[in-house]
Amino acid sequence: MGKFSELIKEDKPVLVDFFAEWCGPCKIMAPILVQVKDQLKDEVRIIKVDTDKNQELAMKFRIQGVPTLMLFRRGEMRWRQSGVLQAQDIIQVIQQYGLN
């Protein structure tokens, strides 16, 4: 959990994708997150967290459904949503909550 805490303290936005291998909607999110990264490049860091392998972290953030996306900047959670979102919606959220 120490490495996670360090990563979310970065100055640039950090989008965390809480997912599980068995989750169908999570598989849909993977290429969408690639699109987000392709568009925003180094403006954002995207981290994937497998809730089955990181149960302590999932409990800390009260992850009840996957996929759940959370946006952090300088250690502060700026935004959170569960379910599948389109790339353009995620980019808009990052620009609204993460870059200002």
N, C-alpha and C positions, 0 to 999 in steps of 0.2 A: 504494500500500500504506500510505502514511502516514495517510490518512483512515481506513482500516480500523482501524489500530492505535489511533487516537484514539477511535473509536466503541466498541471493545470494552473500553476502560478506564472506561467509565461506571460509576456507582455502582449503577444498576439493571441487572438481567439483560439481556443481549443475545443473542438467539437468531439464529444465522446458518444460513441455508439455502443450502448449496452445491448448485447445480442446473445443468442444461444444457437448452437449448431443445428438443433432439431427444429428451429423456428422457420416456417415458410416465409412469412413477411420479412424476416431478417435477411433471407437470401435475396429478396427483391430489393432491399436497401443497399446491398453491396455495390452494384453498378451505379446506383444513384449517387452514392458517396464518391465514387470515382469521378463522376461528372462534376460534382462540387469542387473536388480537389483540382481537376483539370482547369476549371474556370478561375478559381481563386488563387491557385498556385501556392506561393509562400505566405499569403495573407492569413492562412489558417492551418492549424495542425489538426489532423483527424486521428483519433485513437479508437480502436475497437476493443471492447472489454467483454469477454465471454463470461456471462453471469454464472454458468455452471462451474467454471474454473476459478472464479473470483467471487465466491459467495459472500465473503466478509464485506467487500466493496459494494456489492449489490444491496446488502442489508443496510449498510451505512447510508446509501442514497435512496433507500426505500423503493427499489426497483420491483414493481409488481407485475409488469408486463413487458415483453420485448417485441419489437425493438423499442427502446427508449433513447432518445437523443437528448443530450445536455450540452449547453454551451457555457464554457468558463472563460474568464479573462482575469488575470492576476489573482487567481485562486477563488474568485467570486462566481457563483453560478448566476448567469444572466438570463437563462431561458431553459425550458424543459418541455418535451412533448413525447408522448408515446404514439406508436403507429407509423405507418409508411407515409412519407412526405415526398413531394416531387423536388428535384434538384433546385429549380428556380425558387421554390418556397424556402428551402434551407439557406440558399445564398442570400435571399432577402433578410432572413432572420440574422444571419452572421453580420451582414452589413448594418443592420439596425441596432443590434445589441452588442456586437463584438468589436466593431471597429471604431466606435465613438468613445 
